[in-house]
Amino acid sequence: MKKTFVFNPPGKHPERPLEAIKHELRRYLRRENRRELPEGVDYWDFDCRMGESPETAEEIRPAEIIKRVDAAARSGQSAFYIEILSKPVTRAPKKEDPAGED
């Protein structure tokens, strides 16, 4: 997903677009997590970027998305750009702890 969201579209109550944006982002993340995993992959991870425009977007963690949207709305921004790209990830095998064995 690469999209620019507007906080104050004409003819809408100011609180409704904010809630609709957060709902759309959560729904997208849930939908991506439900996708079937390729063979040999453990889970989906996300590369996220957010900013006022695609050029000024900085990397963020997926857990920070909603917090950043709220902060952008409070700061008075009229719009923001968000990029969420999913990628398959395989967990690294656990290392054996030789000190824990007797």
Chimera marker file (.cmm) of the C-alpha trace (Angstrom):
<marker_set name="trace">
<marker id="1" x="0.000" y="0.000" z="0.000" r="1" g="1" b="0" radius="0.5"/>
<marker id="2" x="1.347" y="3.381" z="-1.041" r="1" g="1" b="0" radius="0.5"/>
<marker id="3" x="-1.196" y="6.062" z="-0.381" r="1" g="1" b="0" radius="0.5"/>
<marker id="4" x="-1.674" y="9.701" z="0.614" r="1" g="1" b="0" radius="0.5"/>
<marker id="5" x="-4.481" y="10.266" z="3.110" r="1" g="1" b="0" radius="0.5"/>
<marker id="6" x="-6.268" y="13.607" z="3.553" r="1" g="1" b="0" radius="0.5"/>
<marker id="7" x="-7.535" y="14.520" z="7.037" r="1" g="1" b="0" radius="0.5"/>
<marker id="8" x="-10.194" y="17.073" z="6.043" r="1" g="1" b="0" radius="0.5"/>
<marker id="9" x="-12.031" y="16.068" z="2.862" r="1" g="1" b="0" radius="0.5"/>
<marker id="10" x="-14.777" y="18.546" z="1.940" r="1" g="1" b="0" radius="0.5"/>
<marker id="11" x="-18.231" y="17.832" z="3.356" r="1" g="1" b="0" radius="0.5"/>
<marker id="12" x="-17.070" y="15.466" z="6.114" r="1" g="1" b="0" radius="0.5"/>
<marker id="13" x="-17.111" y="15.905" z="9.895" r="1" g="1" b="0" radius="0.5"/>
<marker id="14" x="-13.478" y="16.367" z="11.064" r="1" g="1" b="0" radius="0.5"/>
<marker id="15" x="-13.440" y="13.301" z="13.352" r="1" g="1" b="0" radius="0.5"/>
<marker id="16" x="-14.826" y="10.828" z="10.804" r="1" g="1" b="0" radius="0.5"/>
<marker id="17" x="-11.937" y="10.823" z="8.308" r="1" g="1" b="0" radius="0.5"/>
<marker id="18" x="-9.411" y="10.189" z="11.087" r="1" g="1" b="0" radius="0.5"/>
<marker id="19" x="-11.296" y="7.125" z="12.314" r="1" g="1" b="0" radius="0.5"/>
<marker id="20" x="-11.826" y="5.933" z="8.725" r="1" g="1" b="0" radius="0.5"/>
<marker id="21" x="-8.092" y="6.229" z="7.998" r="1" g="1" b="0" radius="0.5"/>
<marker id="22" x="-7.131" y="4.234" z="11.091" r="1" g="1" b="0" radius="0.5"/>
<marker id="23" x="-9.766" y="1.612" z="10.255" r="1" g="1" b="0" radius="0.5"/>
<marker id="24" x="-8.450" y="1.251" z="6.692" r="1" g="1" b="0" radius="0.5"/>
<marker id="25" x="-4.851" y="0.844" z="7.895" r="1" g="1" b="0" radius="0.5"/>
<marker id="26" x="-5.792" y="-1.788" z="10.491" r="1" g="1" b="0" radius="0.5"/>
<marker id="27" x="-7.924" y="-3.626" z="7.939" r="1" g="1" b="0" radius="0.5"/>
<marker id="28" x="-5.033" y="-3.657" z="5.429" r="1" g="1" b="0" radius="0.5"/>
<marker id="29" x="-2.600" y="-5.081" z="8.001" r="1" g="1" b="0" radius="0.5"/>
<marker id="30" x="-5.082" y="-7.799" z="9.012" r="1" g="1" b="0" radius="0.5"/>
<marker id="31" x="-5.726" y="-8.702" z="5.372" r="1" g="1" b="0" radius="0.5"/>
<marker id="32" x="-2.008" y="-8.973" z="4.621" r="1" g="1" b="0" radius="0.5"/>
<marker id="33" x="-1.429" y="-11.162" z="7.690" r="1" g="1" b="0" radius="0.5"/>
<marker id="34" x="-4.160" y="-13.572" z="6.511" r="1" g="1" b="0" radius="0.5"/>
<marker id="35" x="-2.513" y="-14.145" z="3.126" r="1" g="1" b="0" radius="0.5"/>
<marker id="36" x="-1.172" y="-17.633" z="2.560" r="1" g="1" b="0" radius="0.5"/>
<marker id="37" x="2.510" y="-17.953" z="3.410" r="1" g="1" b="0" radius="0.5"/>
<marker id="38" x="4.983" y="-19.222" z="0.794" r="1" g="1" b="0" radius="0.5"/>
<marker id="39" x="6.677" y="-22.567" z="1.437" r="1" g="1" b="0" radius="0.5"/>
<marker id="40" x="9.340" y="-22.378" z="4.160" r="1" g="1" b="0" radius="0.5"/>
<marker id="41" x="8.247" y="-18.979" z="5.513" r="1" g="1" b="0" radius="0.5"/>
<marker id="42" x="7.125" y="-18.400" z="9.125" r="1" g="1" b="0" radius="0.5"/>
<marker id="43" x="5.292" y="-15.042" z="9.067" r="1" g="1" b="0" radius="0.5"/>
<marker id="44" x="4.675" y="-11.758" z="7.250" r="1" g="1" b="0" radius="0.5"/>
<marker id="45" x="6.675" y="-8.692" z="8.272" r="1" g="1" b="0" radius="0.5"/>
<marker id="46" x="6.070" y="-5.118" z="7.129" r="1" g="1" b="0" radius="0.5"/>
<marker id="47" x="8.354" y="-2.364" z="5.879" r="1" g="1" b="0" radius="0.5"/>
<marker id="48" x="6.623" y="0.913" z="6.765" r="1" g="1" b="0" radius="0.5"/>
<marker id="49" x="7.398" y="4.498" z="5.863" r="1" g="1" b="0" radius="0.5"/>
<marker id="50" x="5.397" y="7.595" z="6.781" r="1" g="1" b="0" radius="0.5"/>
<marker id="51" x="5.748" y="11.318" z="6.219" r="1" g="1" b="0" radius="0.5"/>
<marker id="52" x="4.157" y="14.411" z="4.724" r="1" g="1" b="0" radius="0.5"/>
<marker id="53" x="5.169" y="13.286" z="1.219" r="1" g="1" b="0" radius="0.5"/>
<marker id="54" x="6.902" y="10.269" z="-0.374" r="1" g="1" b="0" radius="0.5"/>
<marker id="55" x="10.187" y="12.193" z="-0.450" r="1" g="1" b="0" radius="0.5"/>
<marker id="56" x="10.123" y="13.044" z="3.267" r="1" g="1" b="0" radius="0.5"/>
<marker id="57" x="8.792" y="9.673" z="4.494" r="1" g="1" b="0" radius="0.5"/>
<marker id="58" x="10.877" y="7.986" z="7.185" r="1" g="1" b="0" radius="0.5"/>
<marker id="59" x="10.915" y="4.354" z="8.281" r="1" g="1" b="0" radius="0.5"/>
<marker id="60" x="8.680" y="3.401" z="11.206" r="1" g="1" b="0" radius="0.5"/>
<marker id="61" x="7.706" y="0.173" z="12.929" r="1" g="1" b="0" radius="0.5"/>
<marker id="62" x="4.230" y="-1.262" z="12.214" r="1" g="1" b="0" radius="0.5"/>
<marker id="63" x="3.285" y="-0.823" z="15.891" r="1" g="1" b="0" radius="0.5"/>
<marker id="64" x="3.831" y="2.941" z="15.557" r="1" g="1" b="0" radius="0.5"/>
<marker id="65" x="1.466" y="3.519" z="12.620" r="1" g="1" b="0" radius="0.5"/>
<marker id="66" x="-1.662" y="4.500" z="14.567" r="1" g="1" b="0" radius="0.5"/>
<marker id="67" x="0.329" y="6.630" z="17.036" r="1" g="1" b="0" radius="0.5"/>
<marker id="68" x="1.937" y="8.502" z="14.146" r="1" g="1" b="0" radius="0.5"/>
<marker id="69" x="-1.435" y="9.046" z="12.431" r="1" g="1" b="0" radius="0.5"/>
<marker id="70" x="-2.826" y="10.529" z="15.659" r="1" g="1" b="0" radius="0.5"/>
<marker id="71" x="0.249" y="12.741" z="16.034" r="1" g="1" b="0" radius="0.5"/>
<marker id="72" x="-0.067" y="13.977" z="12.446" r="1" g="1" b="0" radius="0.5"/>
<marker id="73" x="-3.732" y="14.816" z="13.011" r="1" g="1" b="0" radius="0.5"/>
<marker id="74" x="-2.952" y="16.704" z="16.245" r="1" g="1" b="0" radius="0.5"/>
<marker id="75" x="-0.118" y="18.653" z="14.619" r="1" g="1" b="0" radius="0.5"/>
<marker id="76" x="-2.506" y="20.133" z="12.076" r="1" g="1" b="0" radius="0.5"/>
<marker id="77" x="-1.208" y="18.430" z="8.945" r="1" g="1" b="0" radius="0.5"/>
<marker id="78" x="-3.706" y="18.412" z="6.098" r="1" g="1" b="0" radius="0.5"/>
<marker id="79" x="-2.454" y="15.092" z="4.668" r="1" g="1" b="0" radius="0.5"/>
<marker id="80" x="0.211" y="12.395" z="5.075" r="1" g="1" b="0" radius="0.5"/>
<marker id="81" x="1.816" y="9.687" z="2.965" r="1" g="1" b="0" radius="0.5"/>
<marker id="82" x="2.130" y="6.093" z="4.144" r="1" g="1" b="0" radius="0.5"/>
<marker id="83" x="3.802" y="3.107" z="2.558" r="1" g="1" b="0" radius="0.5"/>
<marker id="84" x="3.283" y="-0.417" z="3.914" r="1" g="1" b="0" radius="0.5"/>
<marker id="85" x="4.977" y="-3.290" z="2.096" r="1" g="1" b="0" radius="0.5"/>
<marker id="86" x="4.706" y="-6.881" z="3.300" r="1" g="1" b="0" radius="0.5"/>
<marker id="87" x="7.593" y="-9.326" z="3.099" r="1" g="1" b="0" radius="0.5"/>
<marker id="88" x="7.851" y="-13.006" z="4.044" r="1" g="1" b="0" radius="0.5"/>
<marker id="89" x="10.221" y="-13.769" z="6.937" r="1" g="1" b="0" radius="0.5"/>
<marker id="90" x="11.727" y="-16.994" z="8.256" r="1" g="1" b="0" radius="0.5"/>
<marker id="91" x="12.679" y="-17.140" z="11.933" r="1" g="1" b="0" radius="0.5"/>
<marker id="92" x="16.316" y="-17.783" z="12.725" r="1" g="1" b="0" radius="0.5"/>
<marker id="93" x="16.891" y="-21.098" z="14.507" r="1" g="1" b="0" radius="0.5"/>
<marker id="94" x="17.421" y="-20.867" z="18.256" r="1" g="1" b="0" radius="0.5"/>
<marker id="95" x="21.003" y="-21.243" z="19.434" r="1" g="1" b="0" radius="0.5"/>
<marker id="96" x="21.753" y="-23.900" z="22.014" r="1" g="1" b="0" radius="0.5"/>
<marker id="97" x="22.958" y="-22.559" z="25.373" r="1" g="1" b="0" radius="0.5"/>
<marker id="98" x="25.964" y="-24.701" z="26.414" r="1" g="1" b="0" radius="0.5"/>
<marker id="99" x="26.070" y="-23.087" z="29.912" r="1" g="1" b="0" radius="0.5"/>
<marker id="100" x="22.562" y="-24.287" z="30.704" r="1" g="1" b="0" radius="0.5"/>
<marker id="101" x="23.401" y="-27.981" z="30.311" r="1" g="1" b="0" radius="0.5"/>
<marker id="102" x="25.096" y="-30.079" z="33.018" r="1" g="1" b="0" radius="0.5"/>
<link id1="1" id2="2" r="1" g="1" b="0" radius="0.2"/>
<link id1="2" id2="3" r="1" g="1" b="0" radius="0.2"/>
<link id1="3" id2="4" r="1" g="1" b="0" radius="0.2"/>
<link id1="4" id2="5" r="1" g="1" b="0" radius="0.2"/>
<link id1="5" id2="6" r="1" g="1" b="0" radius="0.2"/>
<link id1="6" id2="7" r="1" g="1" b="0" radius="0.2"/>
<link id1="7" id2="8" r="1" g="1" b="0" radius="0.2"/>
<link id1="8" id2="9" r="1" g="1" b="0" radius="0.2"/>
<link id1="9" id2="10" r="1" g="1" b="0" radius="0.2"/>
<link id1="10" id2="11" r="1" g="1" b="0" radius="0.2"/>
<link id1="11" id2="12" r="1" g="1" b="0" radius="0.2"/>
<link id1="12" id2="13" r="1" g="1" b="0" radius="0.2"/>
<link id1="13" id2="14" r="1" g="1" b="0" radius="0.2"/>
<link id1="14" id2="15" r="1" g="1" b="0" radius="0.2"/>
<link id1="15" id2="16" r="1" g="1" b="0" radius="0.2"/>
<link id1="16" id2="17" r="1" g="1" b="0" radius="0.2"/>
<link id1="17" id2="18" r="1" g="1" b="0" radius="0.2"/>
<link id1="18" id2="19" r="1" g="1" b="0" radius="0.2"/>
<link id1="19" id2="20" r="1" g="1" b="0" radius="0.2"/>
<link id1="20" id2="21" r="1" g="1" b="0" radius="0.2"/>
<link id1="21" id2="22" r="1" g="1" b="0" radius="0.2"/>
<link id1="22" id2="23" r="1" g="1" b="0" radius="0.2"/>
<link id1="23" id2="24" r="1" g="1" b="0" radius="0.2"/>
<link id1="24" id2="25" r="1" g="1" b="0" radius="0.2"/>
<link id1="25" id2="26" r="1" g="1" b="0" radius="0.2"/>
<link id1="26" id2="27" r="1" g="1" b="0" radius="0.2"/>
<link id1="27" id2="28" r="1" g="1" b="0" radius="0.2"/>
<link id1="28" id2="29" r="1" g="1" b="0" radius="0.2"/>
<link id1="29" id2="30" r="1" g="1" b="0" radius="0.2"/>
<link id1="30" id2="31" r="1" g="1" b="0" radius="0.2"/>
<link id1="31" id2="32" r="1" g="1" b="0" radius="0.2"/>
<link id1="32" id2="33" r="1" g="1" b="0" radius="0.2"/>
<link id1="33" id2="34" r="1" g="1" b="0" radius="0.2"/>
<link id1="34" id2="35" r="1" g="1" b="0" radius="0.2"/>
<link id1="35" id2="36" r="1" g="1" b="0" radius="0.2"/>
<link id1="36" id2="37" r="1" g="1" b="0" radius="0.2"/>
<link id1="37" id2="38" r="1" g="1" b="0" radius="0.2"/>
<link id1="38" id2="39" r="1" g="1" b="0" radius="0.2"/>
<link id1="39" id2="40" r="1" g="1" b="0" radius="0.2"/>
<link id1="40" id2="41" r="1" g="1" b="0" radius="0.2"/>
<link id1="41" id2="42" r="1" g="1" b="0" radius="0.2"/>
<link id1="42" id2="43" r="1" g="1" b="0" radius="0.2"/>
<link id1="43" id2="44" r="1" g="1" b="0" radius="0.2"/>
<link id1="44" id2="45" r="1" g="1" b="0" radius="0.2"/>
<link id1="45" id2="46" r="1" g="1" b="0" radius="0.2"/>
<link id1="46" id2="47" r="1" g="1" b="0" radius="0.2"/>
<link id1="47" id2="48" r="1" g="1" b="0" radius="0.2"/>
<link id1="48" id2="49" r="1" g="1" b="0" radius="0.2"/>
<link id1="49" id2="50" r="1" g="1" b="0" radius="0.2"/>
<link id1="50" id2="51" r="1" g="1" b="0" radius="0.2"/>
<link id1="51" id2="52" r="1" g="1" b="0" radius="0.2"/>
<link id1="52" id2="53" r="1" g="1" b="0" radius="0.2"/>
<link id1="53" id2="54" r="1" g="1" b="0" radius="0.2"/>
<link id1="54" id2="55" r="1" g="1" b="0" radius="0.2"/>
<link id1="55" id2="56" r="1" g="1" b="0" radius="0.2"/>
<link id1="56" id2="57" r="1" g="1" b="0" radius="0.2"/>
<link id1="57" id2="58" r="1" g="1" b="0" radius="0.2"/>
<link id1="58" id2="59" r="1" g="1" b="0" radius="0.2"/>
<link id1="59" id2="60" r="1" g="1" b="0" radius="0.2"/>
<link id1="60" id2="61" r="1" g="1" b="0" radius="0.2"/>
<link id1="61" id2="62" r="1" g="1" b="0" radius="0.2"/>
<link id1="62" id2="63" r="1" g="1" b="0" radius="0.2"/>
<link id1="63" id2="64" r="1" g="1" b="0" radius="0.2"/>
<link id1="64" id2="65" r="1" g="1" b="0" radius="0.2"/>
<link id1="65" id2="66" r="1" g="1" b="0" radius="0.2"/>
<link id1="66" id2="67" r="1" g="1" b="0" radius="0.2"/>
<link id1="67" id2="68" r="1" g="1" b="0" radius="0.2"/>
<link id1="68" id2="69" r="1" g="1" b="0" radius="0.2"/>
<link id1="69" id2="70" r="1" g="1" b="0" radius="0.2"/>
<link id1="70" id2="71" r="1" g="1" b="0" radius="0.2"/>
<link id1="71" id2="72" r="1" g="1" b="0" radius="0.2"/>
<link id1="72" id2="73" r="1" g="1" b="0" radius="0.2"/>
<link id1="73" id2="74" r="1" g="1" b="0" radius="0.2"/>
<link id1="74" id2="75" r="1" g="1" b="0" radius="0.2"/>
<link id1="75" id2="76" r="1" g="1" b="0" radius="0.2"/>
<link id1="76" id2="77" r="1" g="1" b="0" radius="0.2"/>
<link id1="77" id2="78" r="1" g="1" b="0" radius="0.2"/>
<link id1="78" id2="79" r="1" g="1" b="0" radius="0.2"/>
<link id1="79" id2="80" r="1" g="1" b="0" radius="0.2"/>
<link id1="80" id2="81" r="1" g="1" b="0" radius="0.2"/>
<link id1="81" id2="82" r="1" g="1" b="0" radius="0.2"/>
<link id1="82" id2="83" r="1" g="1" b="0" radius="0.2"/>
<link id1="83" id2="84" r="1" g="1" b="0" radius="0.2"/>
<link id1="84" id2="85" r="1" g="1" b="0" radius="0.2"/>
<link id1="85" id2="86" r="1" g="1" b="0" radius="0.2"/>
<link id1="86" id2="87" r="1" g="1" b="0" radius="0.2"/>
<link id1="87" id2="88" r="1" g="1" b="0" radius="0.2"/>
<link id1="88" id2="89" r="1" g="1" b="0" radius="0.2"/>
<link id1="89" id2="90" r="1" g="1" b="0" radius="0.2"/>
<link id1="90" id2="91" r="1" g="1" b="0" radius="0.2"/>
<link id1="91" id2="92" r="1" g="1" b="0" radius="0.2"/>
<link id1="92" id2="93" r="1" g="1" b="0" radius="0.2"/>
<link id1="93" id2="94" r="1" g="1" b="0" radius="0.2"/>
<link id1="94" id2="95" r="1" g="1" b="0" radius="0.2"/>
<link id1="95" id2="96" r="1" g="1" b="0" radius="0.2"/>
<link id1="96" id2="97" r="1" g="1" b="0" radius="0.2"/>
<link id1="97" id2="98" r="1" g="1" b="0" radius="0.2"/>
<link id1="98" id2="99" r="1" g="1" b="0" radius="0.2"/>
<link id1="99" id2="100" r="1" g="1" b="0" radius="0.2"/>
<link id1="100" id2="101" r="1" g="1" b="0" radius="0.2"/>
<link id1="101" id2="102" r="1" g="1" b="0" radius="0.2"/>
</marker_set>
